[in-house]
């Protein structure tokens, strides 16, 4: 399973209580406010995403996207921190994501073998060896719930019959969305990963872009993607933090 840090666990616990509801406002339509409102997901009530995290760049959008991938495919750009669900006629649904170290360590093609609702998270043997005081209580797995680092849904990426250990999953820490973090794979707002899990079909193709492919598909073929100053600043900050 993807490596999850103590910070992620703590922040997830902090996010259990919805301290503010999504409210409509500039750049946030009533439809989007409804999408990011609290969700009754069976026995678990998912809090609304606080308004301060619902920016123009972070909310789900249908956008122009030029790709050779078939509709129903998923393209992950870990470097721009977006995930695209491909639609017909050069369109896609764009979701903002958080990317951990594992999310930047894999690139290439695979498929979604299956998904899980409120999946169990289990620390790896390396995690148990490195920080036994932190992970030993979860040796046999942490049940799904608001404190679970995998969130409300997880999509499991395979290549052939081999599990890549690459996951697309939810997070109870909305502040992480759009950020590069120290751990985890590809994380979405809970409301977004629930929608994505409903959209995809088992076996759906997944393409994870390399760093030199950053921004691919965001402009028509033959044009060079524009790398924003903010992306460059974010990358410099991430590099400094990693160091």
C-alpha angles and dihedrals in degrees: 000000000000116000111256122195130223089247091059091051093049094046091048089055090049091053095060093096117064101226092179137014126231107265128193116249142125108348093002115096122203088253092056092044088054092047091055096042124110114298126211100216102181108281094356126074110210112209121238115259107258112250095241090068095051101087130157089262098044105049122088113267138179104233143170109272126172111209138147089217118109121252109274093040122119125225118194120199104190091180098054087034097232135123120207126204103202119235129183123277100031095305133122142176106246121209126187113232142189115232126207130190091276089052090059096043098068131061134161136059134321142135138247105258094184144324135228134212112228092349125206115252120213125186116236123245090254091054091050091049095046099044109013093162090060103037105028093086087060097045091120093041140276114257119237116274145110092298094050111109092222093063129204098328138015128196114204118216120211135178106213104316094332121105108228090199084232113135136188106203148147131266135208089210106082091176089070095061111111092019135108107235136189096247144021135051124256113335129189135184108279091246091052096049090049089054093046091050089055093048102049125081122217109269093028112161118249124198120191113197125228121235092259088055094058110146094012111161096020093101131038118276112282095031125103115239113246112241107210124226088238092058090051091049091048091051092050090050092047091051091050091049092048089051 
